[in-house]
């Protein structure tokens, strides 16, 4: 299985800044290791320039940080899968903790977005993770089970996922805080996620990548990536600088 190294640029970068960063990444990744797939979740306004910069390298891809579960309509401020595809995006991020806990998205809405994006031809990276108080209360497994099952209970039977779906485990308490989950904590959470996926998908779960996200940096990336059941990284702040992200991709 390829390791997916994904950048989440969040609400950063103008079009000019995004174009410069994407060009630097494309230049630095002319030869991507065969075991790596590199993905950038850029702001909607920058998707086209990132896609253009990546167009000549099939190992590089870009995605939208969210999408709405409708083809079109009176949904002010939202963006549809068709719009993302039109801009050159091939992926969508769903369920990021900032959308769950700052913007109030519940499990049902995240599930609708995930399923609709897949149905419309996008690849999807589903984010899951617990808050600190949930982990300290011993509710890690219950939280991850709720977040995963809400998607698969609503997913149509026969939906193709191979090569099109990934799960990113991001402990909420480690996102943007500078704190990173220890190796034992990552191993525990990723083992839970793999078991939950096996419960709904059987042997096919072994082909679904599970990424870790949460204060990933060049200094800790290699150690995390070497752990069992860690099939990639979702990088936030450290991905905003092209050279920093190139170091992580090259670990």
C-alpha positions as CSV (number, residue, x, y, z in Angstrom):
1,X,0.0,0.0,0.0
2,X,1.3,3.5,-0.9
3,X,1.9,5.9,1.9
4,X,-0.3,9.0,1.5
5,X,1.4,12.2,2.6
6,X,-1.3,14.9,2.6
7,X,-1.1,18.6,3.3
8,X,-4.0,20.6,4.7
9,X,-3.5,24.3,4.0
10,X,-6.6,25.3,5.9
11,X,-7.5,29.0,5.5
12,X,-4.1,30.1,4.4
13,X,-2.6,31.3,1.1
14,X,-3.7,33.6,-1.6
15,X,-3.8,32.3,-5.2
16,X,-0.3,33.8,-5.8
17,X,1.1,32.2,-2.6
18,X,-0.6,28.9,-3.4
19,X,0.8,28.9,-7.0
20,X,4.3,29.5,-5.6
21,X,4.0,26.8,-3.0
22,X,2.6,24.3,-5.5
23,X,5.3,25.1,-8.0
24,X,8.0,24.5,-5.4
25,X,6.4,21.2,-4.5
26,X,6.1,20.1,-8.1
27,X,9.8,21.0,-8.7
28,X,10.9,19.2,-5.5
29,X,8.9,16.1,-6.3
30,X,9.7,15.5,-9.9
31,X,10.6,12.0,-8.9
32,X,8.2,10.9,-6.1
33,X,9.3,7.6,-4.4
34,X,7.0,4.8,-5.7
35,X,5.8,4.2,-2.1
36,X,4.5,7.8,-1.8
37,X,1.4,9.6,-2.9
38,X,1.3,13.3,-2.3
39,X,-1.9,15.2,-1.8
40,X,-2.7,18.9,-1.0
41,X,-6.0,20.1,0.4
42,X,-5.9,23.7,-0.7
43,X,-8.5,26.5,-0.2
44,X,-11.2,26.5,-2.8
45,X,-10.0,29.7,-4.3
46,X,-6.6,28.1,-5.0
47,X,-7.6,24.7,-6.3
48,X,-7.2,25.5,-10.0
49,X,-3.6,26.9,-9.6
50,X,-2.5,23.9,-7.5
51,X,-4.1,21.5,-10.0
52,X,-2.3,23.2,-12.9
53,X,1.0,23.0,-11.1
54,X,0.6,19.3,-10.4
55,X,-0.9,18.4,-13.8
56,X,2.3,16.8,-15.2
57,X,2.9,14.6,-12.3
58,X,0.4,11.7,-11.6
59,X,1.9,11.2,-8.1
60,X,0.6,14.6,-7.0
61,X,-3.0,15.5,-6.5
62,X,-5.2,18.2,-4.9
63,X,-8.4,18.2,-3.0
64,X,-11.0,20.4,-1.5
65,X,-11.2,20.8,2.3
66,X,-15.0,20.2,2.4
67,X,-18.0,19.8,0.1
68,X,-21.7,20.0,0.4
69,X,-24.0,17.0,-0.3
70,X,-26.0,18.4,-3.2
71,X,-25.4,19.0,-6.9
72,X,-26.5,22.6,-6.8
73,X,-29.1,24.8,-5.1
74,X,-29.7,27.6,-2.6
75,X,-26.8,26.7,-0.3
76,X,-25.0,30.0,0.1
77,X,-21.3,29.7,0.8
78,X,-21.1,26.0,0.0
79,X,-19.3,24.1,-2.7
80,X,-20.5,21.0,-4.6
81,X,-18.4,17.9,-5.7
82,X,-19.0,19.0,-9.3
83,X,-17.4,22.4,-8.6
84,X,-14.4,20.7,-6.9
85,X,-13.9,18.4,-9.9
86,X,-14.3,21.3,-12.3
87,X,-11.4,23.1,-10.5
88,X,-9.1,20.0,-10.9
89,X,-9.6,18.5,-7.4
90,X,-9.8,14.7,-7.2
91,X,-10.2,14.5,-3.4
92,X,-12.4,15.9,-0.7
93,X,-11.7,16.1,3.0
94,X,-14.7,15.4,5.3
95,X,-15.3,15.5,9.0
96,X,-12.2,17.5,10.0
97,X,-12.3,18.3,13.7
98,X,-12.4,22.1,13.0
99,X,-15.6,21.6,11.0
100,X,-17.0,19.2,13.7
101,X,-16.1,21.3,16.7
102,X,-15.9,24.9,15.5
103,X,-18.6,24.8,12.8
104,X,-20.9,22.4,14.5
105,X,-21.0,19.5,11.9
106,X,-22.5,16.4,13.4
107,X,-21.9,12.8,12.4
108,X,-25.0,12.6,10.2
109,X,-23.9,15.6,8.1
110,X,-20.3,14.3,7.8
111,X,-21.7,10.9,6.6
112,X,-23.9,12.6,4.0
113,X,-21.0,14.6,2.7
114,X,-18.7,11.5,2.6
115,X,-21.2,9.3,0.7
116,X,-22.3,12.0,-1.7
117,X,-18.7,12.9,-2.6
118,X,-17.9,9.3,-3.3
119,X,-21.0,8.9,-5.4
120,X,-20.1,11.9,-7.5
121,X,-16.6,10.7,-8.3
122,X,-14.4,12.3,-5.7
123,X,-11.9,10.3,-3.5
124,X,-12.6,11.0,0.1
125,X,-10.4,11.3,3.2
126,X,-12.6,11.0,6.3
127,X,-11.3,12.6,9.5
128,X,-12.1,11.1,12.9
129,X,-10.7,11.7,16.4
130,X,-11.4,12.2,20.0
131,X,-11.2,15.3,22.3
132,X,-8.9,15.2,25.3
133,X,-11.7,14.7,27.8
134,X,-13.1,11.8,25.8
135,X,-9.7,10.0,25.8
136,X,-9.2,10.7,29.5
137,X,-12.6,9.3,30.2
138,X,-11.7,6.1,28.4
139,X,-14.1,6.8,25.5
140,X,-11.6,6.6,22.6
141,X,-13.1,3.4,21.1
142,X,-16.6,4.6,21.5
143,X,-16.0,8.0,19.8
144,X,-14.1,6.4,16.9
145,X,-16.8,3.7,16.5
146,X,-19.6,6.3,16.4
147,X,-17.8,8.4,13.8
148,X,-17.0,5.5,11.6
149,X,-20.3,3.6,11.9
150,X,-22.3,6.8,11.1
151,X,-20.7,6.7,7.7
152,X,-20.9,3.0,6.9
153,X,-24.4,2.5,8.2
154,X,-25.6,5.0,5.7
155,X,-23.3,3.9,2.8
156,X,-25.0,2.1,-0.1
157,X,-24.1,-1.5,-0.5
158,X,-21.5,-2.1,-3.1
159,X,-19.9,1.3,-2.9
160,X,-16.4,1.1,-4.4
161,X,-13.7,2.2,-1.9
162,X,-10.5,0.7,-3.1
163,X,-8.1,3.6,-4.0
164,X,-10.8,6.1,-3.3
165,X,-11.2,6.3,0.4
166,X,-8.9,6.9,3.4
167,X,-9.4,7.6,7.1
168,X,-7.3,10.2,8.9
169,X,-7.1,9.8,12.7
170,X,-6.5,13.1,14.3
171,X,-6.7,13.4,18.0
172,X,-8.5,16.8,18.5
173,X,-6.1,17.7,21.3
174,X,-3.1,17.4,19.1
175,X,-4.3,19.6,16.2
176,X,-2.5,22.9,16.0
177,X,-1.4,22.6,19.6
178,X,2.2,21.5,19.1
179,X,1.3,18.3,21.1
180,X,1.7,15.1,19.2
181,X,0.2,11.8,20.3
182,X,2.9,9.4,21.6
183,X,3.7,6.3,19.7
184,X,1.7,4.1,22.1
185,X,-1.3,6.4,21.7
186,X,-1.1,6.3,17.9
187,X,-0.7,2.5,17.8
188,X,-3.7,2.1,20.1
189,X,-6.0,4.4,18.1
190,X,-5.0,3.1,14.7
191,X,-5.5,-0.5,15.9
192,X,-9.0,0.5,17.0
193,X,-9.7,2.1,13.6
194,X,-8.4,-1.0,11.7
195,X,-10.6,-3.3,13.8
196,X,-13.6,-1.1,13.3
197,X,-13.1,-1.0,9.5
198,X,-12.7,-4.8,9.5
199,X,-16.0,-5.1,11.3
200,X,-17.8,-3.3,8.5
201,X,-15.7,-4.3,5.5
202,X,-14.0,-7.6,6.3
203,X,-10.8,-8.3,4.6
204,X,-11.2,-5.3,2.3
205,X,-10.4,-3.1,5.3
206,X,-6.7,-4.1,4.9
207,X,-6.6,-2.1,1.7
208,X,-7.9,1.1,3.2
209,X,-5.1,3.6,4.3
210,X,-5.3,5.0,7.8
211,X,-3.4,8.3,8.2
212,X,-2.2,10.1,11.4
213,X,-2.6,13.9,11.7
214,X,-1.9,16.2,14.6
215,X,1.2,18.4,14.9
216,X,3.2,16.4,12.4
217,X,6.6,17.9,11.7
218,X,9.8,16.9,9.9
219,X,11.3,15.9,13.2
220,X,8.6,13.4,14.1
221,X,7.2,12.3,10.8
222,X,9.5,9.3,10.1
223,X,8.9,7.8,13.6
224,X,5.1,8.0,13.2
225,X,5.1,6.8,9.7
226,X,7.0,3.6,10.7
227,X,4.3,2.5,13.1
228,X,2.0,-0.4,12.5
229,X,-1.3,0.6,10.8
230,X,0.0,4.1,9.9
231,X,-0.4,4.4,6.2
232,X,0.3,8.1,5.8
233,X,0.2,11.5,7.4
234,X,-2.1,14.5,7.3
235,X,0.0,17.6,7.9
236,X,-1.3,21.0,8.9
237,X,1.0,23.9,9.9
238,X,4.2,22.1,8.8
239,X,2.8,21.8,5.2
240,X,2.5,25.6,4.7
241,X,6.2,25.9,4.0
242,X,7.1,23.9,0.9
243,X,10.6,22.9,2.1
244,X,9.2,21.7,5.4
245,X,6.6,19.6,3.6
246,X,9.2,18.2,1.2
247,X,11.2,17.0,4.1
248,X,8.1,15.1,5.5
249,X,7.4,13.6,2.1
250,X,10.9,12.4,1.8
251,X,11.1,10.7,5.2
